Amino acid sequence: MQRPLPVNTGRRRFLMGAGALAASATIPNVLFAHAATTARLVVVILRGALDGLAAVPPHGDPDYARLHRELAIAPPGAADGALALNGTFGLHPSLSYLHERFVAGELIVFNAVASPYRDRSHFDGQNVLENGLAKPIGSADGWLNRALAALPIGSGRAADRAVAISQNVPLILRGEAAVISKSPQFTADVDEDLLARLADLYSKDDWFSARLSEATQTEKMVDDAGDAAAKQSARAGYPDRVAAVAHMAANLMRSDGGPQIAVIEAGGWDTHANQGGAKGILSARLGGLDRALKSLADELGPLWPQTAVLVVTEFGRTAAVNGTRGTDHGTGGCAFLVGGAVRGGQVIADWPGLSRTALIENRDLRPTLDLRSVFKAVLDEHMHVDANALAKRVFPDSSGARPLQGLIRA
């Protein structure tokens, strides 16, 4: 089924499917913010650039299998095939919980989506994703912190409005709204910003890029295996690091006077080499994400109907496979919005196709939706941020990114 967007975007909105999100096997940081509203919001940032053509395979596109080759996910019904959303799109088979939420009417899938950023630097792409602007420099604060500042101040102390369980507060939550930082019990051994800078440095050299990706993925797999064995008992039945962090986040949000906004960061999505298809490195990451989101929902319990979870990444990856059985930095990708407060069961995509003429520079999926249109909709409909503040303060240079409508249940 298709119908026009209820806002003047000049694009179409496809609502596909019948009724009926995120961190990888390593999540170093979780951040929490308190706001004067009963709504709960979680933002999950997948650092490294998730391959949206694997997470949300366009199995109905005639060019998909040709370009993604051995990394392509088979159509629904085939062995290790996609989990059906509609005749064009599916979910990776490792995202079974997200598929359940789609069927239950609690998941919206966005495809051909991106921030305004159009180059391929992890560092700059993450800056644009988090500062809410059209360029990577020019702001020292993040759009979510500016949104916090636009909300009514709660009854608690100002310093209690935001809590960061992290060694460093990421850009998205930096700003005038107070943030308390607490170090988590376990963190990644390798700094994700350093890895992103190295990936950018090596991005034009296929051999070095592939070696860095292989070394990073191997180190993460060994680290995760050791953590699962050593810390399983301490995590009370949550052997996955990502699920343990989601469990902790939900417990804090459920506590009396606890935070109502959380930011989770997840590294490990830069799959330049040996990415895998239905099975492999990316599949394991997606499985960890899926379990984390289930853990979050289960532990939030009675708060889940008031919760919306955004899962986003800095950009997508190339449509074609590279020479090391992976994908390189791209442009358009996917995003998810899941939760009991979400009016789900929708795929929103003005799909440009994967034909040679449709691709950017003959390599990247062309984005047709600005992520800020999604952010604005959630902040407007769910967190009730004033429309004037959204336009002038939170996203000051985004007049072309009109907020979507109808993403949140009334």
LOSE-419675 format. One record per atom (N, C-alpha, C): x, y, z; residue in three letters. Coordinates in steps of 0.05 Angstrom, whole numbers, plus 32768, in hexadecimal, padded with zeros to 4 digits. Example, Ala and Ser with C-alpha at 12.3 -4.5 7.8 and 13.67 -1.06 7.14 Angstrom:
BEGIN
81087F8E809CALA/80F67FA6809CALA/81087FBE809CALA/81017FD3808ESER/81117FEB808FSER/81028001809DSER/
END
This chain:
BEGIN
80117FE88000MET/800080008000MET/801280198000MET/800A802D7FF2GLN/801A80467FF3GLN/8007805E7FF4GLN/801080738001ARG/8001808B8003ARG/801480A28007ARG/800C80BB8001PRO/801E80D28003PRO/802680D78020PRO/803D80E38024LEU/804580EC803ELEU/803281028047LEU/802A81038061PRO/80198118806APRO/80288132806FPRO/804181348067VAL/8050814D806AVAL/805C8153804FVAL/8064816B804AASN/806D81748030ASN/808B816E802DASN/809181568027THR/80AD814E8023THR/80B5814B8006THR/80A1814A7FF4GLY/80A881457FD9GLY/80AF81287FD3GLY/80AB81177FE7ARG/80B180FA7FE4ARG/809880EA7FEBARG/809880D17FE5ARG/808280C07FEBARG/808880AE8003ARG/807480A78011ARG/807780958028ARG/8069807B8022ARG/807880668024PHE/806C804B8020PHE/8067803E803BPHE/804F80378040LEU/804880298058LEU/8042800C8050LEU/80557FFA8055MET/80527FDF804AMET/80547FCA8060MET/80437FB6805EGLY/80457FA08071GLY/802B7F9F8080GLY/80277F89808FALA/80107F8580A0ALA/80187F8A80BCALA/80077F9180CEGLY/800C7F9980E9GLY/80277F9080F5GLY/80347F9A8108ALA/804A7F8E8108ALA/80407F8B80F0ALA/81477FB8815DLEU/81517FD1815BLEU/81697FCA8167LEU/81887FE48199ALA/81987FD98184ALA/81B27FDB8190ALA/81C17FCA818EALA/81DE7FCC8194ALA/81EA7FB2818BALA/82037FB28184SER/82117F9B817ASER/821B7F8A8191SER/822E7F78818BALA/82397F6881A0ALA/824B7F7881B3ALA/82517F9181ACTHR/82607FA281BFTHR/82527FBD81C1THR/824A7FC581D9ILE/823F7FE081DEILE/824E7FED81F4ILE/8260800081EDPRO/8270800C8202PRO/826280208213PRO/824D802E8209ASN/824280458217ASN/822480448218ASN/8219804D822EVAL/81FC80528231VAL/81F8806C823FVAL/81E6807D8236LEU/81E180978241LEU/81C4809B8247LEU/81BE80A8825DPHE/81A380AB8266PHE/819C80C8826CPHE/818480D08266ALA/817B80EB826BALA/815F80EB8277ALA/815B80FC828BHIS/814080FF8297HIS/81328117828BHIS/811981138285ALA/810881288279ALA/80ED81288286ALA/80DF813E8285ALA/80C581418292ALA/80AF81368280ALA/80AE811D827BTHR/80998110826BTHR/809880F38273THR/808180E6826FTHR/807F80C98275THR/808A80B8825ETHR/808E80C48247ALA/809880B58230ALA/80B580AD8235ALA/80BC8096822AARG/80D8808C822BARG/80E3808B820FARG/80FC8094820CLEU/8109809581F2LEU/8125808981F5LEU/812C807681E3VAL/8147806A81E2VAL/8151806F81C6VAL/816A807981C4VAL/8177807D81AAVAL/818F806A81A9VAL/819080588195VAL/81A580458192VAL/81B6804D817AVAL/81CF8053817EILE/81E1805B8168ILE/81F380448161ILE/81F1803A8149LEU/82028024813FLEU/821A80318130LEU/82318031813EARG/8248803F8133ARG/8258802C8121ARG/825F80378109GLY/826E802780F6GLY/8260802480DBGLY/8246802C80DBALA/8236802B80C2ALA/822B801080BCALA/8212800B80C5LEU/82047FF280C0LEU/81FD7FEF80A3LEU/82007FD78098ASP/81F87FD1807DASP/81D97FCE807CASP/81CB7FE38074GLY/81AE7FE28073GLY/81A37FCF805FGLY/81B37FC9804ALEU/81A97FB68036LEU/81AB7F998040LEU/81B87F958056ALA/81B87F7A8063ALA/81A47F7A807AALA/81A27F8F808AALA/818F7F9080A0ALA/81737F918097ALA/816E7FA08081VAL/81537FA28075VAL/81567F9C8057VAL/815A7F838050PRO/815F7F7B8034PRO/81487F828022PRO/814D7F90800CPRO/81387F967FF8PRO/81357F7E7FE4PRO/812C7F687FEEHIS/812C7F4F7FDEHIS/811C7F517FC5HIS/81097F657FC4GLY/80F97F687FADGLY/81057F7A7F97GLY/811C7F867F9DASP/812A7F967F89ASP/813A7F847F77ASP/81367F867F5CPRO/81437F747F4APRO/81617F767F49PRO/816C7F8C7F53ASP/81897F907F52ASP/81977F897F6CASP/81887F827F81TYR/81947F7D7F9BTYR/81A77F657F9BTYR/819D7F4E7F93ALA/81AE7F367F94ALA/81C77F397F82ALA/81C47F477F6BARG/81DA7F4A7F59ARG/81F17F5B7F66ARG/81E97F6F7F75LEU/81FD7F817F81LEU/82097F767F9BLEU/81F77F6C7FACHIS/82007F637FC6HIS/820B7F467FC6HIS/82077F387FB0ARG/82127F1E7FABARG/82107F0B7FC4ARG/82277F017FCDGLU/82277EED7FE2GLU/821E7EF97FFDGLU/821D7F137FFFLEU/82137F208018LEU/81F57F258018LEU/81E87F218001ALA/81CB7F267FFEALA/81BC7F12800FALA/81A67F1B801BILE/81947F0A802BILE/817F7F008018ILE/817A7EE68018ALA/81667ED98007ALA/814A7EE3800DALA/81387EE17FFAPRO/811C7EEA7FFFPRO/810F7ED98015PRO/80FA7EE38020PRO/80EB7ED48034PRO/80E27EB98029PRO/80E37EA58039GLY/80DB7E8A8031GLY/80F27E798028GLY/81097E858020ALA/81217E768019ALA/81307E6E8032ALA/81437E5C8030ALA/81547E558046ALA/81647E6D8050ALA/81637E738069ASP/81707E8A8075ASP/81667EA48068ASP/814D7EA48060GLY/81427EBB8052GLY/813A7ED28065GLY/81347EE88059ALA/812B7F008068ALA/81117EFA8076ALA/810C7F09808BLEU/80F27F088099LEU/80E17F1D808CLEU/80CA7F148080ALA/80BB7F25806EALA/80AE7F3D807DALA/80B17F558070LEU/80A37F6D8077LEU/808D7F738063LEU/80947F708049ASN/80817F748033ASN/808E7F68801AASN/80847F6E8003GLY/808E7F627FEBGLY/80A97F6D7FE2GLY/80B27F837FEETHR/80CC7F8F7FE6THR/80E17F8B7FFBTHR/80DA7F8E8014PHE/80EE7F8F802APHE/80E97F78803EPHE/80FF7F70804BGLY/80FE7F5E8062GLY/81127F668076GLY/81147F57808CLEU/81287F5B80A0LEU/813C7F44809FLEU/81557F4A80A7HIS/81697F3580A9HIS/815F7F1F80BCHIS/81657F0580B5PRO/815A7EF080C6PRO/81637EF080E3PRO/81787EFF80E9SER/81817F028105SER/81707F158115SER/815E7F248108LEU/814E7F388116LEU/81327F2E811BLEU/81307F168127SER/81167F09812CSER/81057F198140SER/81117F248154TYR/81017F338168TYR/80F67F4C815BTYR/81067F5A814BLEU/80FC7F72813DLEU/80E57F6A812BLEU/80E77F53811EHIS/80D17F4B810CHIS/80B87F46811CHIS/80BA7F3A8134GLU/80A37F368145GLU/80967F51814CGLU/80A77F658151ARG/809C7F808157ARG/808E7F8C813FARG/80987F878127PHE/808B7F90810FPHE/806F7F84810CPHE/806E7F6A8110VAL/80547F5C810EVAL/80417F668124VAL/804C7F6D813BALA/803B7F778151ALA/80347F94814EALA/803E7FA18139GLY/80377FBE8135GLY/80487FD18146GLY/80617FC8814DGLU/80727FD9815EGLU/808D7FE08151GLU/80907FDB8137LEU/80A97FE2812ALEU/80A37FF0810FLEU/80B18006810BILE/80B2801480F1ILE/80CE801080E6ILE/80D0800880CDVAL/80EA800580BFVAL/80EC801B80ABVAL/8103802A80ACPHE/8108803F8098PHE/811F80358086PHE/811C8039806CASN/813180318059ASN/813680488046ASN/814E8048803AALA/8157805F802AALA/81578078803AALA/816280778052VAL/8163808E8065VAL/817F8095806CVAL/818580AE8072ALA/81A080B6807AALA/819E80D28087ALA/81B380D98095SER/81B780F4809ESER/81BE81068086SER/81C28120808APRO/81C981318073PRO/81E6812C8069PRO/81F5811D8077TYR/821181188070TYR/821481088057TYR/822681108044ARG/82298103802BARG/824680FA8025ARG/825880FC8038ASP/827280F08034ASP/827480D68044ASP/828B80CB8047ARG/828C80AF8052ARG/82A080AD8069ARG/82A380C18079SER/82B380C18091SER/82A280B980A9SER/82AB80A380B7HIS/829C809C80CFHIS/829A80B380E3HIS/82B180C080E8PHE/82B280D580FCPHE/829F80EC80F5PHE/82A080F680DCASP/828F810C80D4ASP/8272810380D2ASP/826D80EA80C8GLY/825280E080C6GLY/824580DE80E1GLY/825380D580F5GLN/824880D38110GLN/824380EE811CGLN/825481018116ASN/8250811D811FASN/823681288114ASN/8230812480FAVAL/8218812E80EEVAL/8200811F80FAVAL/8202810580FELEU/81EC80F68109LEU/81E581008125LEU/81F981098134GLU/81F581108150GLU/81F0812E8154GLU/81FC813F8143ASN/81F8815C8148ASN/81DE8166813BASN/81D28156812AGLY/81B8815D811EGLY/81B981738109GLY/81D281798100LEU/81D6818E80ECLEU/81DC818280D1LEU/81E1819380BEALA/81E7818980A3ALA/82048186809EALA/8215818D80B1LYS/8232818B80AELYS/823F818180C8LYS/8256817580C6PRO/8262816980DEPRO/826D817C80F3PRO/8273819480EBILE/827D81A880FEILE/826A81BF8100ILE/826E81CF8115GLY/825D81E68119GLY/824C81E58132GLY/824C81CE8140SER/823C81CC8158SER/824B81BA816CSER/824C81C28185ALA/825981B2819AALA/824481A381AAALA/822B81A581A3ASP/8216819681B2ASP/82068185819FASP/81F6817381AAGLY/81E7815F819AGLY/81CA8165819AGLY/81BC815A8186TRP/81A081608183TRP/818F8156819ATRP/8196813F81A6LEU/8186813581BCLEU/818A814581D5LEU/81A2815081DAASN/81A6816281F0ASN/8196817C81ECASN/8196818681D4ARG/8186819E81CFARG/8168819981D2ARG/815F818081CBALA/8143817981D0ALA/813D817881EEALA/8150816D81FDLEU/814D816C821ALEU/814981888226LEU/815A819A821CALA/815881B68225ALA/813E81C2821EALA/813081B8820AALA/811781C38201ALA/80FF81B7820FALA/810481A2821FLEU/80EE8196822ELEU/80EB81A48249LEU/80D281A38254PRO/80CE81AE826FPRO/80E181A18283PRO/80EC81B08296ILE/80FD81A582AAILE/80ED819582BEILE/80F6817D82C5GLY/80E8816C82D7GLY/80EB817582F4GLY/80E081658306SER/80E0816C8322SER/80FB81668330SER/810B81568322GLY/8125814F832EGLY/813A8165832AGLY/815281618336ARG/816781748332ARG/816F81768315ARG/8178818D830DALA/8180819082F0ALA/8196817D82E9ALA/81A8817782FCALA/81BF816582F6ALA/81B6814882F2ALA/819D814282FAASP/8192812782F7ASP/8184812382DDASP/8182813782CCARG/8173813482B3ARG/8180812182A0ARG/819A811E82A1ALA/81A8810D828FALA/81BF80FE829DALA/81C180E48297VAL/81D680D482A2VAL/81E480C5828CVAL/81FF80C6828CALA/820E80B78278ALA/821D80A18286ALA/82178088827EILE/822880718287ILE/823C806C8271ILE/8252807A8273SER/8265807C825DSER/827E80898266SER/82948083825AGLN/82AD8092825FGLN/82AC80AD8253GLN/829E80B0823DASN/829B80CA822FASN/827F80CD8226ASN/827480E5822AVAL/825980EB8220VAL/825A80F08202VAL/824B80E181F2PRO/824C80E681D5PRO/823E810081CDPRO/8244810981B6LEU/823B812381ACLEU/821D812681AELEU/820D811281A9ILE/81F0811481A8ILE/81E5811E81C2ILE/81F3811981D9LEU/81E9812281F3LEU/81FA81378200LEU/820C814381F1ARG/821B815981FCARG/820C817381F8ARG/820E8185820CGLY/8201819F820AGLY/81FA81AA8225GLY/81E781BD8225GLU/81E081CB823EGLU/81D181BA8251GLU/81C281A68248ALA/81B38195825BALA/81C78184826BALA/81C581838285ALA/81D881768296ALA/81D981588291ALA/81F2814E8291VAL/81F68131828DVAL/820A812782A3VAL/8202811282B1ILE/8214810582C4ILE/822080EE82B6ILE/823B80EB82B8SER/824980D582ABSER/825280C182BFSER/824C80A782BALYS/8255809182CBLYS/8261807C82B9LYS/8278807182C2SER/8285805D82B2SER/8277804282B4SER/82728034829EPRO/82668019829FPRO/827A800582ABPRO/82707FEE82B3GLN/82817FDA82BFGLN/82937FCD82AAGLN/828B7FCE8291PHE/829C7FC3827CPHE/829A7FD58264PHE/82B07FD98256THR/82B17FEA823ETHR/82C17FDB8229THR/82BF7FE58211ALA/82CF7FDA81FBALA/82ED7FDF8200ALA/82FE7FCC81F9ASP/831A7FCF81FDASP/83267FE381E9ASP/831A7FE681D2VAL/83247FF881BDVAL/8311800F81BAVAL/831C802781BAASP/830C803F81B7ASP/82FF8040819CASP/82E48044819BGLU/82D680438182GLU/82DC805B8170GLU/82E18073817DASP/82E9808A816DASP/83038086815FASP/83168079816DLEU/833080738160LEU/832C80608148LEU/831C804C814CLEU/831780398136LEU/830A8048811ELEU/82F8805A8124ALA/82EB8069810FALA/82FF807A8100ALA/83118087810EARG/832580988101ARG/8338808780F0ARG/8340806F80FALEU/8351805E80EALEU/8342805480D1LEU/8328804E80D4ALA/8319804580BDALA/8317805A80A8ALA/8314807380B0ASP/83148089809DASP/832F808C8090ASP/8345808980A0LEU/8360808C8095LEU/83658077807FLEU/835B805E8084TYR/836180488072TYR/834A8044805DTYR/83368056805DSER/831F8050804CSER/8325804F802ESER/833A805C8025LYS/8341805C8008LYS/835580468001LYS/835D80378015ASP/836F8021800FASP/836280068016ASP/835A7FF78002ASP/834A7FDF8006ASP/83597FCB8018ASP/83737FC88015TRP/83817FB48024TRP/83827FBB8042TRP/838A7FD48048PHE/838B7FDC8064PHE/83707FDD8071PHE/835C7FE68061SER/83417FE8806CSER/83377FCC8073SER/833C7FB98062ALA/83337F9D8068ALA/83417F918080ALA/835C7F978082ARG/836B7F8C8099ARG/83617F9880B3ARG/835B7FB280B3LEU/83517FBE80CCLEU/83367FB380D4LEU/83257FAF80C0SER/830A7FA480C5SER/830C7F8880D0SER/831D7F7780C4GLU/83217F5C80CDGLU/832B7F5B80EAGLU/833F7F6C80F0ALA/834B7F6C810AALA/83377F75811FALA/83277F898118THR/83137F93812BTHR/82FE7F7F8131THR/82F47F72811CGLN/82DF7F5E811FGLN/82E97F46812FGLN/83027F3D812ATHR/830D7F268139THR/83107F2D8156THR/831B7F45815CGLU/831E7F4D8178GLU/83047F4E8186GLU/82EF7F598179LYS/82D57F5A8186LYS/82C97F3F818BLYS/82CD7F2C8179MET/82C27F12817CMET/82D07F048194MET/82EA7F068196VAL/82F97EFA81ACVAL/82F07F0781C6VAL/82EF7F2281C7ASP/82E77F3181DFASP/82CC7F2981E8ASP/82B87F2781D5ASP/829D7F2081DCASP/829B7F0481E8ASP/82AA7EF181DCALA/82A97ED681E6ALA/82B47ED58202ALA/82CA7EE38207GLY/82D57EE38222GLY/82C27EF08236GLY/82B57F06822EASP/82A37F148240ASP/828B7F028247ASP/82817EF48233ALA/82697EE38238ALA/82707ECE824DALA/82887EC2824BALA/828F7EAD825EALA/82957EB8827AALA/82A37ECF827AALA/82AD7ED98294ALA/82977EE882A4ALA/82847EF48296LYS/82727F0682A3LYS/82557EFC82A3LYS/82507EE48299GLN/82357EDA8297GLN/82267EDB82B1GLN/82337ED182C6SER/82257ED182E0SER/82207EED82EBSER/82327EFF82E5ALA/822F7F1A82EFALA/82197F2982E1ALA/82117F1F82C9ARG/81FD7F2D82BAARG/81E17F2182BDARG/81DE7F1082D0ALA/81C47F0682D8ALA/81B47EFB82C0ALA/81C17EEA82B1GLY/81B37EDD829AGLY/81B57EED8280GLY/81C67F01827ETYR/81C97F118266TYR/81E67F0F825CTYR/81ED7EF88250PRO/82097EF48248PRO/82127F078232PRO/82007F118221ASP/82097F24820CASP/820E7F3F8219ASP/82257F4B8212ARG/822B7F66821CARG/82167F7A8215ARG/820C7F7981FCVAL/81F87F8C81F4VAL/81DE7F888204VAL/81D67F6F8208ALA/81BE7F6A8217ALA/81C17F738234ALA/81D97F6F823FALA/81DE7F78825BALA/81DB7F96825DALA/81E67FA5824AVAL/81E47FC2824BVAL/81C67FCB8248VAL/81B87FBE8236ALA/819B7FC48232ALA/818C7FBE824CALA/81937FA88259HIS/81867FA08272HIS/818B7FB68287HIS/81A47FC08289MET/81AB7FD5829CMET/819C7FEE8295MET/819A7FF5827CALA/818C800E8274ALA/816F800D827DALA/81627FF68277ALA/81467FF3827EALA/81417FF4829CALA/81537FE882ACASN/81507FE982C9ASN/8152800582D3ASN/8165801582C8LEU/8167803182D0LEU/814E804182C9LEU/8144803C82B1MET/812C804B82A8MET/8113804382B9MET/8113802B82C3ARG/80FC802382D4ARG/80FE802C82F0ARG/8115803582F9SER/8118803D8315SER/81098056831BSER/8103805B8335ASP/80F48073833DASP/8104808C8335ASP/80F8809E8327GLY/810680B6831EGLY/811C80B1830AGLY/811B809982FEGLY/8131809182EBGLY/813080A182D1GLY/8144809E82C1PRO/814680AD82A7PRO/813080A38294PRO/812780B68284GLN/811380AF8270GLN/811D80B08254GLN/813780B88251ILE/814380B78236ILE/815E80A98239ILE/816480978226ALA/817D80898227ALA/818A8089820BALA/81A4808A820BVAL/81B4808781F2VAL/81C7807081F5VAL/81C6805D81E2ILE/81D8804681E2ILE/81E9804781C9ILE/8203804381CCGLU/8215804281B6GLU/821F802681B1GLU/8220801D8199ALA/822980028192ALA/823D8003817BALA/82557FF9817FGLY/82697FF8816BGLY/82697FDD815CGLY/827A7FDB8147GLY/827E7FC2813AGLY/826F7FBE8120GLY/82657FD48113TRP/82557FD180FBTRP/82647FD780E1TRP/827E7FDB80E3ASP/828E7FE380CBASP/82987FCA80BDASP/82887FBE80ADTHR/828D7FA380A1THR/829A7FA58086THR/82B37FAE8085HIS/82C27FAF806CHIS/82CA7F938061HIS/82CC7F808073ALA/82D67F66806BALA/82C67F4F8078ALA/82C17F3A8069ASN/82B57F228074ASN/829B7F288083ASN/828A7F388077GLN/82717F418084GLN/825E7F2A8089GLN/825C7F188076GLY/82497F028078GLY/822D7F0A806FGLY/821D7EF6806AGLY/82017EFB8062GLY/81EE7EF58078GLY/81DF7EDE8074ALA/81CC7ED68089ALA/81DB7ECC80A2ALA/81F47EC5809ELYS/82057EBC80B5LYS/82207ECB80B2LYS/822E7ECE80C9GLY/82487EDB80C8GLY/82497EF280DCGLY/825D7F0380D8ILE/82627F1980EAILE/824B7F2C80EEILE/82407F3680D7LEU/82297F4880D9LEU/82117F3B80E6LEU/820C7F2280DESER/81F57F1480EASER/81F87F128108SER/82107F0D8112ALA/82147F0C812FALA/820E7F27813CALA/82177F3C812FARG/82127F57813AARG/81F47F5D813BARG/81E67F568125LEU/81C97F5B8124LEU/81BA7F4A8139LEU/81C47F32813DGLY/81B87F218152GLY/81BB7F2D816EGLY/81D37F398173GLY/81D77F46818CGLY/81C57F5E8190GLY/81C27F6E817ALEU/81B07F84817ALEU/81937F7B8180LEU/818B7F668173ASP/816F7F5C8176ASP/816B7F538193ASP/817E7F45819FARG/817B7F3C81BBARG/817B7F5381CEARG/818B7F6781C8ALA/818C7F7F81DAALA/81717F8D81DAALA/81657F9081C3LEU/814B7F9E81C2LEU/81367F8E81D0LEU/81377F7381CELYS/81247F6381DDLYS/81287F6681FBLYS/81427F668203SER/81487F698220SER/813E7F84822ASER/81427F99821ALEU/81387FB48221LEU/811A7FB48225LEU/810B7FA88212ALA/80EE7FA88214ALA/80E57F97822CALA/80F17F7F822FASP/80E97F6E8245ASP/80ED7F7B8260ASP/81047F888264GLU/810A7F94827DGLU/80FB7FAE8282GLU/80F47FBD826DLEU/80E37FD58271LEU/80C77FCD827ALEU/80BE7FB68271GLY/80A47FAC827BGLY/808D7FBF8277GLY/80827FC9828DPRO/806A7FDB828BPRO/80717FF6827EPRO/808A7FFD827BLEU/80928016826ELEU/809380138250LEU/80937FFA8246TRP/80967FF68229TRP/808180058218TRP/806780058221PRO/805380148211PRO/80598031820EPRO/806A803C821FGLN/80708059821EGLN/808B805E8211GLN/809780498205THR/80B3804A81FCTHR/80B5804A81DDTHR/80C7805B81D3ALA/80CF805A81B7ALA/80ED805881B6ALA/80F7804681A4VAL/8114804181A2VAL/811C80478185VAL/812F80598181LEU/813A80608167LEU/815580518163LEU/81588044814DVAL/817180368147VAL/817C8043812DVAL/8194804F812EVAL/819E805E8118VAL/81BC80598115VAL/81C7806080FDTHR/81E4805D80F7THR/81EC807580E6THR/8207807980E4GLU/8210809280D7GLU/820C809380B9GLU/820E807C80ABPHE/8207807A808FPHE/8205805D8088PHE/81FD8057806FGLY/81FB803C8066GLY/82158032805AGLY/8213801C804BARG/822A8010803EARG/8225800C8021ARG/823A80058012THR/823880037FF5THR/82257FEC7FEDTHR/82187FF07FD6ALA/82057FDC7FCCALA/82147FC47FC1ALA/822C7FC87FB7ALA/823C7FB27FACALA/82507FA77FC1ALA/82567F8E7FBFVAL/826A7F817FD1VAL/82867F8A7FC8VAL/82987F8E7FDBASN/82B47F957FD4ASN/82C57F7C7FD0ASN/82DF7F7F7FCCGLY/82F07F697FC7GLY/82F77F587FDFGLY/82EE7F607FF7THR/82F57F50800FTHR/82DB7F45801CTHR/82C77F41800BARG/82AD7F368014ARG/829F7F46802AARG/82A27F618026GLY/82957F738039GLY/82897F8A8029GLY/82827F9F8037THR/82767FB7802ATHR/82857FD08034THR/82867FE48024ASP/82957FFC802BASP/828180128034ASP/828C8029803CHIS/827C803F8045HIS/82698049802FHIS/8250804D8036GLY/823C80558022GLY/822D806E802BGLY/8213806F8023THR/820380878029THR/81E9807F8035THR/81D580778025GLY/81BB8070802FGLY/81BB8056803FGLY/81AB80558053GLY/81A9803D8064GLY/818D8039806FGLY/818C802D8087CYS/817280288094CYS/8172803380B0CYS/815B803380BCALA/8157803B80D8ALA/813E802D80E3ALA/813C802B80FDPHE/8125801E8109PHE/8119802F811FPHE/80FF802D8123LEU/80F180398139LEU/80DF80248145LEU/80E5801C815EVAL/80D68006816AVAL/80CE800D8186VAL/80B78002818FGLY/80AE800781AAGLY/8090800581ACGLY/8087800381C5GLY/806A800181CAGLY/805C801B81C2GLY/806A803181C2ALA/805E804B81BAALA/805E8050819CALA/806A803D818DVAL/806D80418170VAL/805580368161VAL/804C8046814DARG/8037803C813BARG/8045802D8125ARG/804A8013812AGLY/805B80048119GLY/804D7FF48103GLY/805B7FDF80F9GLY/80517FD080E3GLY/80547FDF80C8GLY/80677FF280C7GLN/806B800280AFGLN/80887FFF80A5GLN/808B7FFF808BVAL/80A48004807EVAL/80A2801F8070VAL/80B280328078ILE/80B2804D806CILE/80CA8050805AILE/80C580518040ALA/80DC8052802DALA/80D2805C8012ALA/80DE80728009ASP/80DB807B7FEEASP/80F2806E7FDFASP/80EE80557FD7TRP/810580447FCETRP/810F804D7FB2TRP/812880557FB0PRO/8132805F7F96PRO/813B80487F84PRO/813E80307F8FGLY/8148801A7F7FGLY/816780187F7FGLY/817180017F76LEU/818D7FFC7F75LEU/81987FFA7F59LEU/818A80047F46SER/819580047F2ASER/81AD80167F28SER/81BD80127F13ARG/81D580217F10ARG/81D0803F7F10ARG/81BB80487F03THR/81B580657F02THR/81AA80707F1CTHR/819F805E7F2DALA/819380677F46ALA/81A8806B7F5CALA/81BE805D7F5ALEU/81D2805E7F6FLEU/81E280787F6FLEU/81EB80807F86ILE/81FD80977F88ILE/8219808E7F80ILE/8225809B7F6DGLU/824080957F63GLU/824380777F5CGLU/822D806C7F53ASN/822D80507F4AASN/8235803D7F61ASN/822F80457F7AARG/823880337F90ARG/822580337FA9ARG/8217804A7FAEASP/8209804D7FC7ASP/81EB804F7FC3ASP/81DC80447FD6LEU/81BF80487FD7LEU/81B980667FDALEU/81A780717FCAARG/81A1808D7FCCARG/818D80927FE2ARG/819380A37FF6PRO/817F80A8800BPRO/816980BA8001PRO/815080B4800ATHR/813980C48002THR/812A80CF801BTHR/813580CA8032LEU/812980D4804BLEU/813F80DD805ELEU/813C80F58069ASP/814F8101807CASP/814880F68098ASP/815D80EB80A5LEU/815880E080C0LEU/814C80F580D3LEU/8152810E80CEARG/8148812280E0ARG/8129812480DEARG/811D811C80C8SER/8100811B80C7SER/80F5810680DASER/810480F180DFVAL/80FC80DC80F2VAL/810180E7810EVAL/811880F28113PHE/811E80FD812EPHE/810A81128136PHE/810381248124LYS/80F08139812ALYS/80D4812D8131LYS/80CC81198122ALA/80B2810D8127ALA/80B181008143ALA/80C680F2814AVAL/80C680E58165VAL/80C780FA817BVAL/80D7810E8178LEU/80D98123818DLEU/80BE8133818ELEU/80B181368178ASP/809881458177ASP/808181338183ASP/807D811C8177GLU/8065810C817EGLU/806980FD8198GLU/808180F5819EHIS/808680E481B6HIS/808F80F481CEHIS/80A3810681CAMET/80AE811581E1MET/80A1813181E3MET/8090813881D0HIS/8081815281D1HIS/8093816A81D3HIS/80A9816981C4VAL/80BA818181C1VAL/80AC819581AFVAL/80AC81AE81B7ASP/809F81C381A9ASP/80A981C5818CASP/809681C88179ALA/809E81C8815DALA/80B081DF8156ALA/80AC81F68162ASN/80BE820D815DASN/80DA82088167ASN/80DC81FA817FALA/80F781F38189ALA/810481DF8177ALA/80F581CC816CLEU/810081B8815ALEU/810C81C58142LEU/80FE81D88136ALA/810781E5811EALA/811E81F88122ALA/811E82078138LYS/8131821C813BLYS/81488215814ELYS/814482038160ARG/815881FD8175ARG/816481E18172ARG/815381CD816FVAL/815D81B2816FVAL/816A81AB8154VAL/815C81B2813EPHE/816781AD8123PHE/816581C78113PHE/817881D98118PRO/817581F5810EPRO/817881F880F0PRO/818581E580E2ASP/818981E880C5ASP/817B81D180B5ASP/816281CA80BESER/815581B380B3SER/813A81B980A8SER/813681D0809CSER/811C81D88092SER/811281C5807CSER/812481B8806EGLY/811C81A58059GLY/8115818A8063GLY/811A8185807DALA/8114816B8089ALA/80FB816D809AALA/80E4816B808DARG/80CA816E809CARG/80C5815580ADARG/80BB815880C5PRO/80B5814080D5PRO/80A0812E80C9PRO/80A6811480CALEU/8091810180C2LEU/807A810280D6LEU/806480F680CFGLN/804D80F580E0GLN/804380D980E3GLN/803780D480FAGLY/802A80BA80FFGLY/803D80A48107GLY/805480AB8112LEU/80678096811BLEU/8061808C8137LEU/8054809C8147ILE/804E80968163ILE/803080938168ILE/802980808178ARG/800D807C817FARG/80028094818DARG/7FE9809A8188ALA/7FDC80B18195ALA/7FD780AB81B2ALA/
END
